[in-house]
Amino acid sequence: MRKLFLTMFAAVALVGCNREYVPVSPQEQHAISFGTVDTRAGLSDLQRDGFGVWALFYNEAQPTGCWLLDNEKVYLQDGVWTYDNTQLWVSNSAFGFFACYPQDAGFAVSTSTDYPFVALKDFETPDAADQDILVATTIVSTVDEYDETVPLTFKHLFSKVNIRIKQNKGTNERDNFIIDKITLRNAMTKGTCVAFKSEDIVWEDMEATKTFVKEIPGDDIIDFSTGILLSDEGLMLLPQTIAPNKVELEISFRVGLEGETDLNNFESKTYKAYLPNTVNWEAGKSYTYTAQVSTYNPITFLSPMVESWGGSQSGGTIIIK
């Protein structure tokens, strides 16, 4: 059974469940139920709308896997988390739980005959890059002694990415800059997200399909200290590896040298550069790049700021008993 637990997500064929042959002793017939919610801020959406849960288990009677829950809605009723298709814990088994908010995000049980998994197939980042999905996964073995409460800690499925454009303090501190357009190219924006294929959620078959453009109307001089952001809220993008010379940033701007007040004499420039490959984008983290423009090409970057995205304000822990 130890080997079965370690290989519960190996490539095996999924067949129908036959609960009649699953060995369950009377004292182990405990319902899988949803307990109290951690009351940290940010769970109001889950409390209002509920969320979807998939549950999969393996044991000697079901070596190819058995689905217990398939996007089962878990909802808050009279202060108690509940669901309609009640299932039981099974001894000497390996359980996998996957939860998603919102429930209709698009995850579905795969029809593949190779192994059982849940997939968000061919997801493509919307043009506004503003879609947010929360997910949680947990694996439990009932082979030996185990804790009957299973935490599902929700986190963001995507990475939040932003670019802050500033003028280079070292070379152009006394000059005036007007940013006209910011363009981000070649980030991966399409792929398939898979749960239950391994202990971690993975992205496969990723492609770069979208270009993100922000045009800044008018002739406002850029604020020297704050600069200007590519996105007010940040772009919610697929977690991915940032390879050298991969994700391209293009900035179109006008510059007036010190003392120049006539906009007609501002010089127009368009520079390109690649995001530094010093960090890779991980799910649930926020990345802010500061790009410095000057009268001299190329664009230079400060070290990107990497932060936990939202933390307890956006996620929370649900207990399954």
N, C-alpha and C positions, 0 to 999 in steps of 0.2 A: 504493500500500500504506500510505503514511503516513495518508491519509484513512481507509482501512479500519481501521487500528489505533485512530484517534481515535473512530470510530463503531461499534466492534465490539459495543456494547451498544445500538445503535439499534433502533427498532421494525421488525424484519424477520421474515419467516416462516421457521420452522425446518423443514428437510426432512431426510430420511435421509442418513446419511453414505455416501460412496462413496470409500473409500480408494484404489481403483484409479486414480483420476484425480488424486490428490494428488502433485505433483512433489516427490520426495525423492531427493536425491543420496546415493550410498553412504556418503560420509563423514559424512553428517548423520543416519544411522540410529542414534541414541543413545537407549537406553531411558530413559524418565522413571522415575527410581528415587528412593527415599527414603533419605537419608543419615543421618549421626549426629544425635542429638538434643542440643541445648544442655542441659547438665547442671544448669542452674539448679534450685533447689528448687521443688517444686510440680508436676513433670511425672509424678509416680508414677501418677496416675490414667490418664493417656494411655499410659504405658508398660505398665500392667496391662491396659487395656481396648482400646487402639487407638482409631482415630477414622475418620470417613468423609471421603472426598474426591470432589469433582466437578471435572472438567476439560473445558473447552470451548475449541474453537479455530476461527478464521476464516482463510481465505486466498482467492485468486482462484478456486480450484477449489471452495471451499466458502464462497461469499459469505454464505450464510444461516446458517452455523454448524454445527458438528459436535460432538456429545458424545463424549468419549473415556472419561471415567469418570463413573459415576452412583452416588454414595454408596458408592464402593469402599472396603472396609475396609483400612486400613493398620495393620499390627500388628508388634510387636517379636518377632523370632524369632532366638534365639542372638545377641542383641545387635545385630541388623541390622533396620532398618525395611523391611518388604516388603509386597507386595500381589500378588494372583494374576492380574489382568487387565493384563499388561504392555503399555504403550503407548510410542510413539516420539515424539521431537521431530520437528517438521516445519518446514522452512525457509520463509521468506517468509510467516510466519503470525503471528497474534496469539492468545495463550493466556490463558485465565483460570482460576485455581485457587481453589476455595473448600473449606474444611475445617471440620468441626464435631465437637465432643465434648460430650455423648455421641453416638455415631453414630445412635442411634434417637431423637434429639430431635424429629424430625418434619419436617425439611426434605425436599423432594422436587422433582423436575423438573416445571416447569409444563406443563400440557397446552394452554396458550394457543397459538394459531397466530400471534400477533403478533410475538413475539421469544422467544428461548430464555433462561430464567432458572430459578433455584432459589428456592423460597419455603417459608417456614414459615407456612402459611395459617391464619388465624383463631386464632392463639395467644391464650390467655387466662391471665393470671396466676393461679396457684393461690391458694386462700384464705389459705394460710400465706405466700405470696409468698417461697418458699424455693427455687424452681427456678433452677439455674445452668447456663448453656450457654456454652461457649467456641467462638469462631469465628476464622477467619483467611482473608484474601483476598490474592491477588497477581495482577498482570497482567504478562505478558512478551511482548515483540515480538521475533520472530526475523527481522525484515526486514533489520536491520543487525547489527553485532556485538552479542552479548549474553552475559551471564553465565549459564552453564549450571546454576548452583546457584540455586534459587529459595527464598527464605526464606518460611515461613508462621509468622508471629508470632501466637500465639493471644491473644485478649483476651476479657473478659467481654462477652456480648451485651447485658446489662442494666445498669441503674444501681442502685447500692445507696443506699437512702434511709433516714434515721432522724430521729426527733424527740426531742430531750431537753427535758423539762419541768423548769423551775426556778422558784422564787419570785423576784419582783423585788427585788433587793438594795436598790435605791434607795428603795423605798416600804414594803417589808414585811420588813426584815431581822430584826426581833425577833419576828415572828409565826410561827405554826405552820400548815403546810398539809398536808392529806391529799388526794392525788390519787385519785379514784375511777374515772375512765374517760377514755380518750383515743381519739378517733375521727378518722380521716383519710378524706376524701371527694373524689371527682371527679378523681382521678388517672387517666390513661389506662391501662387494664389489658387491653385487647384490641386486636389488630391483626395485620396480615400483614407479615412480614419478608421482604425480597427481596434476593437476591444476583445479580449479573451484569446487573442493569438499569442500573447505573452503576458507577463505580469504587468507590463506597462502598456499604456495606450500608444499606438504607433501610427505614423503617417506613411502612406505608400503612394507610388505612381504620381509624384508631385510634378507640376508644370508651372511655368511662368506665363500667365494669360492676361494679366491686367497691368495697366500703367496708371499711376495716380498723379493727378495734376491739380495744382492750386494756382489760380491766376489772381493777382492782387490788383484791383482797379485803382485808379487815381495816382497821385504823385506824392504820397506821404513819405517823408524821410524816415528811414528805419530807426527805431529807438535803439540807441547804442547799447544800453544795458540788457534789455529784454529780448531784442531781436524779433523774429517772426516765426511762427510755427507752421509746419506743413499741414497739420490737422489740429483743430481746437481740442478735440477729445482723444486724439491718437488713433492710429490705424490698427484694427484688430486683424492680424495676419497669422498665417500658418507658422507653427514652430518649424525652424529649418536651420541648416548649416549655412553659414555665410562664407562662401569660398572667396579667394582673392579674385579681384576683377569680375565680380558677379553682379551685385546690386548697384545700379548706377543712379547717381543723383545729378540732376542738371538744374542750374540756377541761371535765370535771365535777370539782369539788373542794370541799373544806370548809376553812374558815379559822377559826383561833382567834387573837384578838388577843393582844398581849403579856400574859403573866401568866395567860391562860385555860388551865385544865387539864381542865375538864369538857367531854368531847366532846359532850355534849348541847347545849352552848352554842355549838358551832362553827356557822358560817353556811354553808349550801350555796349554791354558785354554778355556773353553766354559762356559759362564754364561748366565742365563736367568732371565728375570724380566718382570713384567707387567707395562704397561704405567699407570701413576697415574690417578686416576679418578677425578682430581680436576677441569677439564674443559671438556665440551662436544663440539664436532665438529659442527660448524654452517656453513651454506652456505656463501660463500664470505669472509671467514676469513682464515688466515694463522696461523698454529700452528707449532712451532719448539721446540722440546724436546731436552734437553741436558742430555745425559746419561754418567755417569762417571764410568769407569772401574778401577779396582785396583787389587792388588794381593789377595784381600780378597773379597769373595762373600758376599753380593749380589751387583748387579749394583745399583747405586743410581742416582736419577734424581734431577736436579734443577727445579725450577718452570718454566713451559712451557711459551715460549714467544708467545703471542697472538696479531696478527696484522690484520688490514684491508687488504684484499688481493687486491692489485692493485689500489683500489680507483678509482679516475677519470681517471687514465691511462688505465683502462681496461673496464670501463663502460661508460655510458652516458645517457642523457635524450632525448627521442624522444617525440615530442608533437603531440597528435592527436586532431584535431579540429572538 
